Amino acid sequence: MRTRPITILVIDEDKEDRAALRQCLTEADDKVRVFEAGSGETALEWFQAVQPDCVVVELKLKDIVGMEVLDRIAAEMKRKPVPIFIWTRLSHAMLCATASSFGISGYFEKHKGSERALVAAVLTAITDQQNKTQSIPPA
């Protein structure tokens, strides 16, 4: 059982997809706080303000290409690395390969029920990251 809240930033222009993922995340763990961004610019602002424990991003965004959002988040993560997951309707091997260069933790294609597998992977990655952080001795 987690003792502190965990924050997850969900970046997706589709309100219904964000709502479905938020519901799955909060049902899976009552310590989860979900912050939602419907655009790339909003996502970058939230990322800096919230400093989430994990990010889930849809690559198809109206204002900024999802890969650019990943690039800008990756630059910010030098201070605090966090798991990043892609949950997208876009399906292409090159996208997956390019996204992997950003050190993503997982790539999930959207389809009915895919949010459940994503949630399990997200919670596992956050737990692993927290365990790593706790096992590093202070400098």
C-alpha positions in Angstrom: 0.0 0.0 0.0 1.3 3.5 -0.9 1.8 6.0 1.8 2.0 9.1 -0.3 -0.1 10.3 -3.2 1.2 9.8 -6.7 0.6 12.3 -9.5 0.1 11.3 -13.1 -0.1 13.7 -16.0 -2.4 12.5 -18.8 -1.8 14.4 -22.1 -4.6 13.7 -24.6 -6.9 16.0 -26.6 -9.7 13.4 -26.4 -11.8 14.2 -23.3 -13.4 10.8 -23.3 -10.1 8.9 -23.4 -8.7 11.1 -20.6 -11.8 10.4 -18.5 -11.6 6.6 -19.1 -8.0 6.6 -18.1 -8.5 8.8 -15.0 -11.3 6.5 -13.9 -9.1 3.3 -14.3 -6.2 5.0 -12.5 -8.2 6.2 -9.5 -10.1 2.9 -9.2 -6.8 1.0 -9.2 -5.2 3.1 -6.5 -6.9 5.6 -4.2 -3.7 7.5 -3.8 -3.5 8.5 -7.5 -4.1 12.2 -8.4 -4.6 12.7 -12.1 -3.8 16.0 -13.9 -5.1 16.3 -17.4 -3.9 18.3 -20.3 -5.8 18.5 -23.6 -3.0 20.2 -25.5 0.8 20.0 -25.7 1.3 23.6 -24.4 -0.9 22.9 -21.4 0.9 19.6 -20.8 4.3 21.4 -20.7 2.9 24.0 -18.2 1.4 21.2 -16.0 4.6 19.2 -16.2 6.6 22.0 -14.7 4.0 23.0 -12.1 3.0 19.5 -10.9 6.3 17.6 -11.3 4.3 14.3 -11.9 5.5 10.9 -10.9 4.5 9.6 -14.4 3.3 10.9 -17.8 0.9 9.3 -20.2 0.9 11.0 -23.7 -1.1 10.6 -26.9 1.1 11.4 -29.9 -1.7 13.0 -31.8 -2.2 16.5 -30.5 -3.6 19.5 -32.3 -1.1 22.2 -31.2 2.2 20.4 -30.8 3.3 17.1 -32.3 3.5 14.5 -29.5 7.1 13.8 -30.3 8.0 17.4 -29.6 6.1 17.3 -26.3 8.2 14.1 -25.4 11.4 15.9 -26.4 10.6 18.9 -24.2 9.6 16.8 -21.3 12.7 14.7 -21.7 14.8 17.8 -21.4 13.0 18.7 -18.2 13.4 15.2 -16.7 17.2 15.6 -16.2 16.3 16.8 -12.7 13.8 14.1 -11.9 13.4 11.2 -14.3 9.8 9.8 -14.4 8.2 7.0 -16.4 6.6 8.0 -19.6 4.0 6.0 -21.4 2.6 6.5 -24.9 -1.1 5.6 -25.3 -2.1 6.4 -28.9 -4.3 5.7 -31.8 -1.4 6.1 -34.1 0.2 2.8 -35.0 3.5 2.7 -36.8 6.7 0.9 -36.1 8.8 4.1 -36.8 6.7 6.0 -34.3 7.4 3.4 -31.7 11.1 3.4 -32.5 11.4 7.2 -32.4 9.5 7.3 -29.2 11.8 4.8 -27.7 14.7 7.2 -28.2 13.1 9.4 -25.5 13.4 6.5 -23.0 9.7 5.8 -22.8 8.6 3.0 -20.4 5.9 1.6 -22.6 4.0 2.1 -25.9 0.3 1.1 -25.9 -2.1 1.4 -28.9 -5.6 2.5 -27.9 -8.4 0.1 -28.2 -11.2 -1.0 -26.0 -9.8 -2.2 -22.7 -6.2 -1.1 -23.4 -6.4 1.4 -20.5 -6.4 -1.5 -18.0 -3.1 -2.8 -19.3 -1.7 0.7 -19.4 -2.8 1.3 -15.8 -1.1 -1.8 -14.6 2.2 -0.9 -16.3 2.0 2.7 -15.0 1.5 1.7 -11.4 4.3 -0.9 -11.6 6.7 1.7 -13.1 5.9 4.2 -10.5 6.4 1.7 -7.7 9.8 0.6 -9.3 10.8 4.3 -9.6 9.9 5.1 -6.0 11.8 2.0 -4.8 14.9 3.0 -6.8 14.7 6.5 -5.3 14.3 5.2 -1.8 17.3 2.9 -2.2 19.7 5.6 -3.3 21.7 6.8 -0.3 21.8 10.6 0.3 24.9 12.3 -1.0 
